[in-house]
Amino acid sequence: MNLKSALSKFFIIAGLVFFIYGCKGGGNGSENNSDTIIDSNDVITEENLTFYLIPSPKDMFAFTNDEKLSFSPQVLNAPGNADKYIDTKSRELGFGIYSADLAYTAAFSKTAEAANYLKIVRDLSDKIGISTVFDESLVNRFDNIQENKDSLMKVTNDTYYDIVRFLEDNERKSTLALISTGGWLESLYIVSNIVGQYSPENKTIQLVADQKLIFENLMLYLNQNKNDDNIKSVIAELQPIKAIYDQLKEEKTESGNSKPKNKGYIVGGGSKIVISKEQFEKLKETIGTVRNKLAGNNV
């Protein structure tokens, strides 16, 4: 599969499953009239799985305007934690975590904060051997950005694809797996902490529930590379989150029918992942615990 084809598949699925899923639609935000089938045989092919894992920065926080959420610097990973990352595992996870922080600051046009997190990401990129992605032209693009949300997010988004392409081209699957894990975990930590109180009608809480599908894809990719000791340990550390997501059920809605096909999932077609207040609070707490451990807040 060529890059263009993979990206096309990625955007179709990301648009339905990730944080922008349901935000621009009507009703309760979790219904979709067209059936998009994510078959397990497609998802786990080595050639395309990357693009099912973690959507781009633009997709990660596109929902913020729709939901009129406010920026909260308290949810960002402390810059000083980067000094604690002295091994490959912590540095690659940290790169993913800080990349999500960079995307979050970009989504809210926080240019000064974005510049700070860009510096951290660049420093970590050198330590994990992907500094070539941050060439002079890219750095100049950041330096020339003022308060322009579209430009800041575009540069951040372009960087994301450059990193994915570089890791794919150099067959660094374990690095990509750890970066993806860090990025997903930090993104979900941020969202679950800025969403406010639980409500069954809260679209953003529904988006957190819908992450069950993304999480399952992420775990598939991690398990494909579990011969790596770092990934094996991360799989174990993610088990508390998996236990909660495993409890969440898919139910039909009034807009249509939904059923599994060949062990895959049908996203849309009148179905949603259901999460109760107790499950959401437990998931939020568990995500915070796992994130803080992997981010170095408990060290």
C-alpha positions as CSV (number, residue, x, y, z in Angstrom):
1,M,0.0,0.0,0.0
2,N,1.4,3.4,-0.9
3,L,1.4,6.3,1.4
4,K,-1.5,8.1,-0.3
5,S,-3.7,5.1,0.0
6,A,-2.8,4.5,3.6
7,L,-3.4,8.1,4.5
8,S,-6.8,8.0,2.8
9,K,-7.8,5.0,4.8
10,F,-6.5,6.7,7.9
11,F,-8.5,9.9,7.5
12,I,-11.7,8.0,6.8
13,I,-11.4,6.0,10.1
14,A,-9.9,8.8,12.1
15,G,-12.8,11.0,11.2
16,L,-15.2,8.5,12.6
17,V,-13.4,7.1,15.5
18,F,-11.2,9.7,17.1
19,F,-11.9,13.0,18.9
20,I,-13.6,14.6,15.9
21,Y,-16.0,11.7,15.8
22,G,-19.5,13.0,16.2
23,C,-18.6,16.6,17.0
24,K,-19.7,18.0,13.7
25,G,-22.8,15.8,13.4
26,G,-26.3,16.3,14.7
27,G,-28.2,14.5,17.5
28,N,-26.2,13.2,20.3
29,G,-22.9,13.2,18.3
30,S,-22.4,9.5,18.4
31,E,-24.5,8.4,15.5
32,N,-23.5,8.0,11.9
33,N,-25.8,7.0,9.0
34,S,-23.1,5.2,6.9
35,D,-21.4,2.0,7.9
36,T,-17.7,2.0,7.9
37,I,-16.3,-1.5,8.5
38,I,-12.9,-1.8,10.2
39,D,-12.1,-5.4,9.7
40,S,-9.4,-7.0,11.9
41,N,-7.7,-8.5,8.9
42,D,-7.2,-5.0,7.5
43,V,-6.3,-3.4,10.8
44,I,-3.4,-5.6,11.6
45,T,-1.5,-5.6,8.3
46,E,2.0,-4.3,9.0
47,E,1.8,-2.0,6.0
48,N,-1.1,0.1,7.1
49,L,-1.6,-0.3,10.8
50,T,0.4,2.8,11.6
51,F,-2.3,4.9,10.1
52,Y,-5.0,3.4,12.2
53,L,-3.1,4.0,15.4
54,I,-3.0,7.6,16.4
55,P,-4.6,10.3,14.3
56,S,-2.6,13.5,13.4
57,P,-2.4,16.5,15.8
58,K,-5.0,18.2,13.7
59,D,-7.4,15.4,14.3
60,M,-6.5,14.9,18.0
61,F,-7.8,18.3,19.1
62,A,-10.1,19.4,16.3
63,F,-13.0,19.1,18.6
64,T,-11.9,21.8,21.0
65,N,-13.6,24.6,19.0
66,D,-16.9,22.7,18.6
67,E,-17.1,22.0,22.4
68,K,-15.8,25.5,23.4
69,L,-13.4,24.0,25.8
70,S,-10.8,26.2,27.5
71,F,-7.1,25.8,27.6
72,S,-5.7,24.3,30.8
73,P,-1.9,24.4,31.3
74,Q,-2.2,22.1,34.3
75,V,-2.8,19.1,32.1
76,L,0.5,19.5,30.3
77,N,3.4,17.3,31.1
78,A,5.9,19.3,33.1
79,P,8.9,20.4,31.0
80,G,11.3,19.3,33.8
81,N,10.2,15.7,33.4
82,A,12.3,15.4,30.2
83,D,15.4,15.5,32.3
84,K,14.3,12.2,33.9
85,Y,14.2,10.3,30.6
86,I,17.5,8.6,30.4
87,D,16.7,5.3,28.7
88,T,15.2,4.4,25.3
89,K,11.8,3.5,26.7
90,S,11.2,6.7,28.6
91,R,12.6,8.9,25.9
92,E,10.4,7.4,23.2
93,L,7.3,7.5,25.3
94,G,8.2,11.0,26.4
95,F,8.6,12.1,22.8
96,G,5.0,10.9,22.2
97,I,3.8,12.6,25.4
98,Y,5.4,15.9,24.6
99,S,4.3,15.8,21.0
100,A,0.7,15.5,22.2
101,D,1.3,18.5,24.5
102,L,2.7,20.4,21.5
103,A,-0.4,19.6,19.5
104,Y,-2.7,20.7,22.3
105,T,-0.9,24.0,22.7
106,A,-1.1,24.5,18.9
107,A,-4.8,23.7,18.9
108,F,-5.3,26.7,21.2
109,S,-2.9,28.9,19.4
110,K,-0.6,29.1,22.4
111,T,2.5,30.1,20.5
112,A,4.8,30.7,23.4
113,E,3.9,27.4,25.0
114,A,4.1,25.6,21.7
115,A,7.6,26.9,21.2
116,N,8.7,25.6,24.6
117,Y,7.3,22.1,23.9
118,L,8.8,22.1,20.4
119,K,12.2,22.6,22.0
120,I,11.6,19.7,24.3
121,V,10.5,17.5,21.4
122,R,13.5,18.5,19.3
123,D,15.9,17.6,22.2
124,L,14.3,14.2,22.6
125,S,14.3,13.6,18.8
126,D,18.1,13.9,18.9
127,K,18.3,11.4,21.8
128,I,16.1,8.9,20.0
129,G,17.8,9.3,16.6
130,I,15.1,11.1,14.6
131,S,16.5,14.6,14.7
132,T,16.8,14.7,10.9
133,V,13.0,15.3,10.8
134,F,13.6,18.7,12.4
135,D,15.5,20.3,9.6
136,E,16.3,24.0,9.4
137,S,13.3,24.8,7.1
138,L,10.9,23.2,9.6
139,V,12.4,25.1,12.5
140,N,12.1,28.3,10.5
141,R,8.4,27.6,9.9
142,F,7.8,27.5,13.6
143,D,9.9,30.6,14.3
144,N,7.9,32.6,11.8
145,I,4.6,31.7,13.2
146,Q,2.7,34.4,15.1
147,E,-0.8,34.1,16.5
148,N,-2.1,32.1,13.5
149,K,-3.9,28.9,14.6
150,D,-4.1,27.3,11.2
151,S,-0.4,27.8,10.4
152,L,0.7,26.5,13.8
153,M,-1.4,23.5,13.6
154,K,-0.4,22.9,10.0
155,V,3.3,22.8,10.9
156,T,2.6,20.5,13.8
157,N,0.6,18.3,11.6
158,D,3.3,18.2,8.8
159,T,5.9,17.3,11.4
160,Y,3.7,14.4,12.6
161,Y,3.6,12.8,9.1
162,D,7.4,13.4,8.6
163,I,8.1,11.5,11.8
164,V,5.8,8.6,10.9
165,R,7.2,8.4,7.4
166,F,10.8,8.5,8.8
167,L,10.2,5.7,11.3
168,E,8.4,3.6,8.7
169,D,11.1,4.0,6.1
170,N,13.8,3.0,8.7
171,E,11.8,0.1,10.0
172,R,11.7,1.3,13.5
173,K,8.5,-0.3,14.6
174,S,9.2,-0.4,18.3
175,T,10.0,3.3,18.3
176,L,6.8,4.1,16.5
177,A,4.8,1.9,18.9
178,L,6.2,3.6,22.0
179,I,5.8,7.1,20.5
180,S,2.2,6.3,19.5
181,T,1.5,5.0,23.0
182,G,2.8,8.1,24.6
183,G,0.9,10.3,22.2
184,W,-2.4,8.5,22.6
185,L,-2.1,8.3,26.4
186,E,-1.3,12.0,26.8
187,S,-4.1,13.0,24.4
188,L,-6.6,11.0,26.3
189,Y,-5.3,12.3,29.6
190,I,-5.7,15.9,28.5
191,V,-9.2,15.4,27.1
192,S,-10.5,13.5,30.1
193,N,-9.3,16.3,32.4
194,I,-10.7,19.2,30.5
195,V,-14.1,17.8,29.7
196,G,-15.7,18.7,33.0
197,Q,-18.4,16.8,34.8
198,Y,-20.0,13.6,33.5
199,S,-23.2,13.8,31.5
200,P,-24.6,11.1,29.1
201,E,-25.2,13.9,26.5
202,N,-21.6,15.2,26.7
203,K,-20.1,14.6,23.3
204,T,-16.5,14.8,24.5
205,I,-17.1,12.1,27.1
206,Q,-18.6,10.0,24.3
207,L,-15.4,10.5,22.4
208,V,-13.4,9.2,25.3
209,A,-15.6,6.1,25.3
210,D,-15.1,5.7,21.5
211,Q,-11.3,5.5,22.2
212,K,-11.9,1.8,23.0
213,L,-11.6,1.1,19.2
214,I,-8.4,3.1,18.9
215,F,-7.0,1.5,22.0
216,E,-7.6,-2.0,20.7
217,N,-5.7,-1.1,17.5
218,L,-2.9,0.3,19.6
219,M,-2.7,-2.9,21.6
220,L,-2.7,-5.0,18.5
221,Y,0.3,-3.1,17.2
222,L,2.1,-3.3,20.5
223,N,1.6,-7.0,20.6
224,Q,3.0,-7.4,17.1
225,N,6.2,-6.0,18.6
226,K,6.1,-7.6,22.0
227,N,9.5,-9.3,21.6
228,D,10.9,-5.9,22.4
229,D,11.4,-5.8,26.2
230,N,10.4,-2.1,26.4
231,I,7.1,-2.8,24.6
232,K,6.4,-5.9,26.7
233,S,6.6,-3.7,29.8
234,V,4.4,-1.1,28.3
235,I,1.8,-3.7,27.4
236,A,1.7,-4.7,31.1
237,E,1.4,-1.1,32.3
238,L,-1.6,-0.5,30.0
239,Q,-3.5,-3.5,31.4
240,P,-5.5,-1.4,33.9
241,I,-6.8,0.8,31.1
242,K,-7.6,-2.3,29.0
243,A,-9.6,-3.8,31.9
244,I,-11.9,-0.8,31.9
245,Y,-12.3,-0.5,28.2
246,D,-13.1,-4.2,28.0
247,Q,-16.1,-3.5,30.2
248,L,-17.6,-1.0,27.8
249,K,-20.3,-2.3,25.5
250,E,-21.4,-1.3,22.1
251,E,-25.1,-0.7,21.7
252,K,-27.4,0.1,18.8
253,T,-29.0,3.5,18.5
254,E,-32.2,4.4,16.7
255,S,-30.5,5.5,13.4
256,G,-29.7,2.0,12.2
257,N,-28.2,-1.4,12.8
258,S,-24.7,-2.4,13.8
259,K,-23.2,-5.8,14.0
260,P,-19.7,-7.3,14.0
261,K,-18.3,-8.7,10.8
262,N,-15.4,-11.2,10.7
263,K,-14.3,-10.1,14.2
264,G,-14.0,-6.5,13.0
265,Y,-16.0,-3.5,14.1
266,I,-18.7,-1.5,12.4
267,V,-18.2,2.2,13.3
268,G,-21.3,4.2,12.8
269,G,-24.4,2.6,11.4
270,G,-26.3,3.6,14.5
271,S,-24.1,2.3,17.3
272,K,-22.0,3.7,20.1
273,I,-19.8,2.7,22.9
274,V,-21.6,3.1,26.2
275,I,-19.8,4.5,29.3
276,S,-21.4,5.1,32.7
277,K,-20.5,7.9,35.1
278,E,-18.7,5.3,37.4
279,Q,-16.8,3.8,34.4
280,F,-15.8,7.3,33.1
281,E,-14.5,8.4,36.5
282,K,-12.6,5.1,36.9
283,L,-11.2,5.4,33.4
284,K,-10.1,9.0,34.0
285,E,-8.4,8.0,37.3
286,T,-6.7,5.0,35.7
287,I,-5.5,7.0,32.7
288,G,-4.1,9.6,35.1
289,T,-2.2,6.9,37.1
290,V,-0.7,5.2,34.1
291,R,0.1,8.5,32.4
292,N,1.8,9.9,35.4
293,K,3.9,6.8,35.8
294,L,5.0,6.7,32.2
295,A,5.6,10.5,32.2
296,G,7.9,10.3,35.2
297,N,5.6,12.1,37.7
298,N,6.0,9.3,40.2
299,V,9.8,9.0,39.9
